[in-house]
Amino acid sequence: MMNKPKKIKLTNFPEDEAQVCGYNVKLYGETSYENQMAVLSHWLHTHHKDISHIDRAEIAESIRDFLSRKEMRQQIDICNWSDEQLIMAAEDPAQYSLFSEFFDVPFPAPKNPKFTFIDLFAGIGGFRIALQNMGGECVFSSEFDAEAQSTYFANYGEMPFGDITKIDEKRIPDHDVLCAGFPCQPFSISGKRLGFEDTRGTLFFDIARIAKQKRPAVLFLENVKNLLSHNNGETIKQMMSILDDIGYDAKIKLLNAARYGTPQRRERVYIIGLRKDITHDKFIYPDPLDLPVYIENILDNDKCAVEEATIHRKDIEFWPNDGHEEYALRPIRVGTVNKGGQGERIYSRKGVGVTLSAYGGGAGAKTGLYKIDGRVRRLTPRECARLQGFPEQFIIPTNRNIAYKQFGNSVSINVLQCIVKSIINTKILANVK
C-alpha cells in the first residue's frame, strides 16, 4: 500500500522566512522565488488532487501570484479571473496550458504509482529516473546546487527544495522509500560509540532525522567507495549502528557499474535499510549482469560536440598494444599525454570508461581520454549521460563544464534499477500499511 502524501500549503512559505513559525525554508540568496517554485511544483505534481474547502482561497491566492509573475513575461491576462477560475486551474492545471513548464517534461511521474519516494541530495535526478521506471512517485526532492536544480526542473517539472539542513522533517510528506546520494563526511568519534544526536552537523544526521520522523519502509543510500575505509572504517561502522538504533536492518555492499550494463568503472557503496517492524523477505544484492557494453556502444554522432572534445597536442604517445586490444569490462589503457598523470591517460573504445568525475584536471579532465576513430578526445556530455544510464531525451545543460560536473556527481541509473528490483522482491513495499 502506498503512503498518501500530506499537502504542502503554499502559504506556509511566505516571502519573509521569519513568518514561518521559526522555520528557515528560504533556499539561497535574499529571494524566495526559487522556494515558491519548489513549493508550487511539488504541490501541482503530488498534492493538487487533494484540496480541502479551507485551502481553496489560499491556493487561489498563491496561483494568482505565480500567474502574475508569468503575466509579465507572456502577457497572460488574469486580471479578470475569479478565484473560482484560478481554483479550476489549480485543480487541473494542465488543461489551461498555464503550467506547461511543470508538465511538458521528458520524465513525468507515473500515472498509477506503486510506491512513493523522496529524492534527497537529488543532483540531476538519477535516483528519480530509476525509481520512476520501477513505478515510484517522487513526493519530495531537495538539492542545494542551483545549476543542478535548474537541470532537475527542466527534466521533471519540479524544482527541488534547497538546503536540507534547513527543512523541518515534519514538513516532508510521508513516503515509502528514502533515497539519498549523500557526501562522505567525518564524525567526531574519539573512540566512543556514537548515538543519533552525536552525528549532528553532518548530512548523514539529516538523513537519520528524516528517517526517524517519517519512518519510510526503505532507506536507499549511495556513497563513494572511500566511505568503507574512512577514518579506518569507523565512520561506516557508526552509520550502520545508528541505522540499527532507529529501527532498520541495514546492509552495505560495494558495486561496480561496469558489471550492471553501464560501460563505466564506477565503484560505489550502496546501503539498503529495511524497517525491522515490517514483514519482508531477505534482501539480496543483485547479481552482476556482465553485459557486453563498451565505450564504443555509447558514442556520440554529433560532429560539433566530438570536435569540441578532441585534443590536438604533440605530446601524445601510444603504447604497443594500441590497435591490438581485446574487449574487456575494464578500462584498457593504450597511450599517454604529457607525463601520463591524472587526466592524461588514453583508453581504448573496446573497454569501459574510467570513473566520471565532477572535478580533476589534465587534458582529459572529468571524463578521461579515449582514442576513437583516429582522434584522442574527451567524452561529450551526451556520452557522459549514456555512461550514467540517462535516457536520450534527458535535457543536458548547454554549458559543457556544468554538464560534466553534473554527470560526474550523478549516480549510475542502471545499478539503482537493479537494486530496486531486489528491494521489490523482499515484498516490503507490498506490506506497508
Secondary structure, 3 states (H helix, E strand, C coil): CCCCCCCCCHHHCCCCHHHCCCCCCCCCCCCCHHHHHHHHHHHHHHCCCCCCCCCHHHHHHHHHHHHHHHHHHHCCCCCCCCHHHHHHHHHCHHHHCCCHHHHCCCCCCCCCCCEEEEEECCCCCHHHHHHHHCCEEEEEEECCCHHHHHHHHHHHCCCCECCHHHCCHHHCCCCCEEEEECCCCCCCCCCCCCCHHHHCCCHHHHHHHHHHHHCCCEEEEEEEHHHHCHHHHHHHHHHHHHHHHCCEEEEEEEEEHHHCCCCECCEEEEEEEEECCCCCCCCCCCCCCCCCCCHHHHCCCCHHHHHHHECCCCCEEECCCCCCCCCCCCCCEEEEECCCCCCCEEEECCCCECCCCCCCCCCCCCCCEEEECCEEECCCHHHHHHHCCCCCCCCCCCCHHHHHHHHHHCCCHHHHHHHHHHHHHCCCHHHCC
